[in-house]
Amino acid sequence: MSQPPIPMVWNGAHFTPLPKFTSLAVDSYGAGEIVSLAPVDKRSGKSHDHFFAAMQEMWATLPESTGDRYPTVEAFRKSALIATGHCDTDTTVCSSNAEALRLRAVVQHVAPESLAVMRNNVVTIYTAHSQSMKAMGAKVFQKSKDDCLNWAAQQLGLDGFDAARDREAVKSPSRQAA
């Protein structure tokens, strides 16, 4: 299990852990040890919560006919991630169509949240990226959030929906003349 990042202060010459994290730094690193540092791309818990609530609301308003395709809000969200390219792909060339059918069936059973697409004897498996705060930084999360909300809006037939445009409108609403 990895530990959380240790907040440090840069004084122009070296990093120093914040006082309450000094003992953690001493326990974690030896004197003279070389440690690679990288900035942490923090993202808002408010934005995270908004996305999951919006996806829940959109899923709840889907037509009943989509129940088999999106039985849970998680299936809906992961389908959105895959459809918008926020996923990993793994392609396997099988020795026959029968082997490809077996592989696709196994994937659908073991990882129902993944999408297994078969073309002749080739199976491509699409697995949605994790949107956990640890796995996805602020910029990548915001892009996936906008893409997924736009995709979900399309599933609901909401023409003209644009998550990025609507987010900017909320940040800086135009002033109407009095």
N, C-alpha and C positions, 0 to 999 in steps of 0.2 A: 504494500500500500504506500503510495507516495504522500509526502507531507505537503502542506500548503506552502506557497512561496513565503519567504521571509522578507518583510518590508525593509528596505535599506534607504539610507540617505546618501546622496552623492555630494561630496564637498569640493569637487573639481580635481581631486587627486585620488580618492579612494571611497569605497562604499563602507558604511557603518550600519549595522542592524539597529533598528529602533530599540530603545532601551528594554521594552518588555519582551523582545525577541532575542536578546543577547544570549540567554542561556540555551535557547533552541539552536542558535547558530554555533555555539561552543560545542553542544552535543552532536551536531550534525557534521561539522567540518573540523579538520585538523589544522593546526597552525601551519601556514605556508602552502596549504593545499590550493590548487588551482581549480576554480569553480567557474563554469560558464553561466553567464547571466543573460536573460532575455526579458524584455518588457512584457508585462501581463496585460493583455487586451481585455480590460474589464468591460462587462456589459451590464446593463441595467436589469435588475430583477423585475422592475415594473414592465419593461418591454417584453421580457421572457414570459411573465404571467399574462400579459395582454395577448400575446400570440396564442398561447395554449387555450385561453378563454375564447378567443375569436374562432379558433379551429373547432372547439367544442360546440359553439353556437351554430357555426356553419354546418357541421356534421349533423346536428340535431334537426336542421331544417331541410336536409336532403329528402328527395322523394322516396317513398317506401320502396320503389323499384330498385334502388341502389343498395338495399340491405345486404344482399349477398356479396356485392363487391366491396362494401365498406361496413362490415359488421360492428366495428368499434371505431371510436374516434382515433385511436392509435393506428389502425389500419388506414384510415382516411389520411392522417398526417404523414404516415410513411409513404403512402401512394403519392402524395403531393411532393414529397422530397425526391422520390424516384422520378416522377414525371418531369420535374424541373431540373434534373441533373445533379441534385445534391445527394449523390450515391456513389458507391463503389461498384465496379463491374468485374465479373470474372467469367471468362469464356472458356468452355471446354469442348473440344472436338472429340466426339465419341466414335467408336468403330462402326456403329450402325444406328439406324433410326430407333430400333428397339432399345438399345443401350441409352440413347438420348431420352427416350420416354421414361425409362426407369430412373435416370438421374433427375429429370424434372420432377417426377413424382416424389422422390426422396427429399428434394429441396423444398417442395411445397408442404411436405409433412413435417420436416424438421425445422424449417424456417418460414412459416406461413406469411410473415411480414415482408419477406423478400419476394421479388418477382422473377420467375424462371421462364424465359422465353426460348422456345425451340424452333429452329429453322433447319429442316432436314436433320442431319446428325450433329448439329452444333447447338449447345445449350449456353445461353448467356444469363447469368444470375445478377440481378441488381439488388443491392442492399443499401437502404437509406443510411445516410450519415447520422451520427448521434448529434442531437442539439443540446446536449448537456453543457452547462457553463464551462466545465473543464475541457470538453472536446471542441467547442466552437467559440472563437473569440467574437467580439462585438461586431466587427465589419462583416464577417462571414455569416454570422447569425442574422444580422439585419437583411442581408441579401437573400438568405434562405427564407426568412420570414415574409419579405415582400413577395418573393416568387411563389411561395406556398399559398399565401392569402389570395394572390391574383388567380392562381390555378383553382383554388376552392371556389372563388367567385364565379369562374367560368363554369364549374360543375353545377352551380346554382342558376346559371343563366343571367348573371348580373353584368350586363354589358356596360362598358365604360368604367368599371372598377379599376383603380390603380392605387395600390397600397402606398407606394412611394410618394405619389402626387398628393394623396389624401393626408399622409403624415406631414408633409411640408405645409399643407394648408392649415393644419391644426397648430403647427409651430408658429406660423406668422400669418394670421388671418388678415385679409384685406380690410381696410377701414372704410366704412361707408360714410358718405357725406351726410351731415346732419341736416 
